[in-house]
């Protein structure tokens, strides 16, 4: 039953991260042809943005070591296919394949920057700056991911002003879009609203913000709703709830795309996503991985079938 809420956006763009953020957390490597078919099925289900892979050195993320082989198999799909790049060398690899959108991955906390990038926060930002500049000069769109915006497994609560500082730095660097990550899933709706207000107050408009929630404490949907009420219209999600974070062991899965679409459909918010086709895709992928999907919506709809 659809019951619209006039206080919410009419349309939301889902930034699908299952093929990159989800599969990079698998213990074993998923075959390249399976990854390509996963991306094709996600696109066919109506997802307009599917993050395809990462050009991080294979030593750090061996599950995505096949980026050069995978991207040519999907690059002609009629959807946005951003890729993650860690530095200029990763950008070179991406440009050689005709990539049109990239993302860089920063941290709001020193501990996670050290664990993930082996650098301080400011050293990591300095590393990204020439990568972002070159990407923009090449005509690419650039997204900036910001991890640990709401809590850090080593440092605990993360001050809002600390998150604002790093977000502003990414914005001033030239990132078109800034994805605020609740990497260990500890955010609650009031905290989400507070951070969004603080970013607006610091001159970062809501139109440049996206949200990326993990469901560790079952708060991902409620946090998403808080962001929607603030005017955010881009939400990251992972088909079937795949993923976590290899450098933060307390992080559980991403917000499942199917759970998000179920809520948005019920609110009358357009996404362009066919929930039945998406559910079938996640059931198929779960079969490839040899385990059931953690998504409640996938389990409910596939059980009905």
C-alpha positions in Angstrom: 0.0 0.0 0.0 1.5 3.3 -1.1 1.1 6.2 1.3 3.2 9.2 0.1 4.7 11.7 2.5 4.8 15.2 1.0 7.7 16.2 3.2 10.0 13.7 1.4 11.7 13.9 -2.1 9.7 12.7 -5.1 12.6 10.7 -6.4 15.7 9.1 -5.0 18.8 7.9 -6.9 20.2 4.6 -5.5 23.9 4.3 -5.8 24.3 0.6 -6.0 27.6 -0.6 -4.4 27.1 -4.4 -4.2 29.4 -5.3 -7.1 32.3 -3.3 -5.5 31.7 -2.7 -1.8 29.8 -6.0 -1.4 32.1 -8.4 -3.3 35.3 -6.9 -2.0 34.4 -8.4 1.4 34.0 -12.0 0.1 36.6 -14.4 1.5 37.2 -15.8 -1.9 37.3 -14.2 -5.3 34.1 -14.3 -7.3 34.7 -15.2 -11.0 34.9 -12.3 -13.4 32.0 -13.5 -15.5 29.8 -13.8 -12.5 30.6 -10.3 -11.5 29.8 -9.0 -15.0 26.5 -10.9 -15.0 25.7 -9.5 -11.6 26.2 -5.9 -12.9 24.2 -6.6 -16.0 21.3 -7.9 -13.9 21.5 -4.9 -11.6 21.3 -2.6 -14.5 18.4 -4.5 -16.1 16.5 -4.2 -12.8 16.5 -0.4 -13.2 19.5 0.7 -11.1 20.9 3.8 -12.9 24.2 3.8 -11.0 26.2 0.6 -10.4 29.6 0.9 -8.8 31.6 -1.6 -10.9 34.9 -2.3 -9.3 38.1 -0.8 -7.7 41.5 -0.1 -9.1 43.2 -0.5 -5.7 46.4 -2.6 -5.8 45.4 -6.3 -5.8 47.6 -6.9 -2.7 45.1 -4.8 -0.7 41.9 -6.0 -2.2 42.6 -9.3 -4.0 38.9 -9.9 -4.6 38.9 -7.1 -7.1 42.2 -7.9 -8.8 40.3 -8.5 -12.1 39.3 -4.8 -12.6 41.0 -4.6 -16.0 39.2 -7.8 -17.2 35.8 -6.9 -15.7 35.3 -3.3 -16.8 35.4 -3.9 -20.6 32.7 -6.5 -20.1 30.2 -4.0 -18.7 31.3 -0.5 -19.9 28.8 -0.4 -22.7 25.8 -0.8 -20.4 23.5 2.3 -20.4 24.1 3.1 -16.8 26.6 5.0 -14.7 29.5 2.7 -13.8 31.8 4.5 -11.3 34.9 2.8 -10.0 37.0 3.4 -6.9 40.6 4.7 -7.4 43.1 5.2 -4.5 45.7 7.3 -6.2 47.1 8.5 -9.6 48.3 5.1 -10.6 44.7 3.7 -10.1 43.4 6.7 -12.1 45.8 5.8 -15.0 44.5 2.3 -15.0 40.9 3.5 -15.0 41.4 6.1 -17.7 43.0 3.5 -20.0 39.8 1.6 -20.0 37.5 4.6 -20.7 36.1 5.0 -17.2 33.8 8.1 -16.9 33.3 8.3 -13.2 35.6 7.6 -10.2 35.5 7.8 -6.4 38.1 8.4 -3.8 37.9 7.1 -0.3 38.8 9.3 2.7 38.4 8.9 6.4 37.0 11.3 9.1 39.3 9.7 11.7 43.0 9.3 12.1 42.7 5.6 13.3 40.8 4.5 10.2 43.0 6.5 7.9 46.0 4.7 9.3 44.3 1.3 9.1 42.9 1.8 5.6 45.4 4.0 3.9 48.5 3.9 6.2 48.4 7.7 6.3 47.1 10.5 8.5 43.8 12.2 7.4 45.6 15.2 6.0 48.3 13.0 4.2 45.5 11.0 2.6 43.7 14.2 1.4 47.0 15.5 0.0 47.4 12.1 -1.9 43.9 12.4 -3.4 44.2 16.1 -4.5 46.2 15.5 -7.7 44.1 12.4 -8.5 40.9 14.4 -8.2 42.4 17.3 -10.2 43.5 15.1 -13.1 40.2 13.3 -13.1 38.2 16.6 -13.4 40.6 17.8 -16.1 39.9 14.6 -18.0 36.1 15.3 -17.8 35.3 12.7 -15.2 32.8 12.9 -12.4 34.3 12.4 -9.0 32.7 11.2 -5.8 34.3 11.5 -2.4 33.6 8.7 0.1 34.0 9.7 3.8 34.3 6.8 6.3 33.7 6.8 10.0 31.3 9.8 10.0 29.4 8.7 13.0 31.7 6.4 15.0 35.0 4.7 14.9 35.9 1.3 16.4 39.2 2.7 17.9 38.2 6.2 18.7 34.6 5.9 19.6 32.3 8.9 18.9 33.4 11.1 16.1 32.9 14.9 16.7 30.6 16.5 14.1 33.1 19.3 13.5 35.8 16.8 12.6 33.5 15.2 9.9 32.6 18.7 8.6 36.3 19.6 8.2 37.2 16.6 6.1 33.9 16.8 4.1 34.6 20.4 3.3 38.2 19.5 2.2 36.8 17.0 -0.3 34.2 19.5 -1.5 36.9 22.1 -2.1 39.1 19.6 -3.8 36.4 19.3 -6.5 34.4 16.2 -5.6 30.9 16.5 -7.2 29.3 14.3 -4.6 30.2 13.4 -1.0 29.0 10.1 0.5 28.8 10.2 4.3 29.6 6.7 5.6 28.4 5.1 8.8 31.1 2.5 8.5 30.3 0.6 11.7 26.6 1.2 11.7 26.4 3.2 15.0 24.4 6.2 13.8 20.9 7.1 14.9 18.5 9.5 13.2 19.2 12.5 15.5 22.9 12.2 14.8 22.3 12.0 11.1 20.2 15.2 11.1 22.7 17.0 13.3 25.6 16.3 10.9 23.6 17.3 7.8 22.6 20.6 9.5 26.2 21.2 10.4 27.4 20.6 6.9 24.8 23.0 5.5 25.9 25.6 8.0 29.5 25.1 6.8 28.5 25.8 3.2 28.1 22.2 1.9 24.7 22.0 0.2 22.4 19.0 0.6 22.4 18.6 -3.2 26.0 17.4 -3.0 25.5 14.9 -0.2 24.8 11.1 -0.3 24.4 8.8 2.6 25.9 5.3 3.1 24.6 3.4 6.1 25.4 0.0 7.6 22.8 -2.0 9.4 24.9 -3.2 12.4 22.3 -2.1 14.9 19.3 -2.2 12.6 19.3 1.6 12.1 20.1 1.9 8.4 16.5 2.5 7.2 15.6 4.9 10.0 18.8 6.8 9.4 18.0 6.9 5.7 14.6 8.3 6.4 16.1 11.1 8.6 18.4 12.0 5.6 15.5 12.0 3.2 13.6 14.4 5.5 16.6 16.7 5.3 16.4 16.6 1.5 19.1 14.1 0.6 18.2 12.3 -2.7 21.1 9.9 -3.2 21.3 6.8 -1.1 24.0 4.1 -1.2 22.8 0.5 -0.9 24.0 -3.0 -1.7 21.9 -5.6 -3.5 21.1 -8.4 -1.1 22.8 -6.5 1.8 26.3 -7.7 0.7 29.4 -6.1 2.2 30.9 -4.7 5.3 34.4 -3.2 5.6 37.6 -5.2 5.5 39.4 -2.7 7.8 36.7 -2.4 10.4 35.9 -5.8 11.7 32.8 -4.7 13.6 31.1 -3.5 10.4 28.3 -5.7 9.1 26.5 -5.5 5.9 25.4 -2.4 3.9 21.8 -1.4 3.8 20.2 -3.9 1.5 18.9 -2.3 -1.8 15.7 -4.3 -1.7 14.9 -3.2 1.9 15.5 0.4 0.8 13.3 0.0 -2.4 10.5 -1.6 -0.3 10.4 1.5 2.0 10.7 4.0 -0.9 8.0 2.2 -2.9 5.7 2.4 0.1 6.3 6.1 0.4 5.6 6.7 -3.3 9.2 7.8 -4.0 10.3 7.0 -7.5 13.6 5.0 -8.0 13.1 3.4 -11.4 13.9 0.0 -9.8 11.9 -3.1 -10.4 11.8 -4.8 -7.0 10.9 -8.2 -8.3 13.8 -8.2 -10.8 16.2 -6.9 -8.2 15.1 -9.6 -5.7 15.6 -12.3 -8.3 19.1 -10.9 -9.0 20.0 -11.1 -5.3 18.7 -14.6 -5.0 20.8 -15.6 -8.0 23.9 -13.9 -6.5 23.3 -15.7 -3.2 23.3 -19.0 -5.0 26.6 -18.0 -6.6 28.0 -17.3 -3.2 26.5 -20.4 -1.6 24.6 -18.7 1.2 21.2 -16.9 1.7 20.9 -13.2 1.3 20.7 -11.3 4.6 18.1 -8.9 3.2 14.8 -9.2 5.0 12.9 -8.2 1.8 14.8 -10.7 -0.3 13.9 -13.4 2.2 10.3 -12.4 2.4 9.7 -12.1 -1.3 11.6 -15.2 -2.3 9.9 -17.2 0.4 6.5 -16.1 -1.1 7.6 -17.4 -4.4 
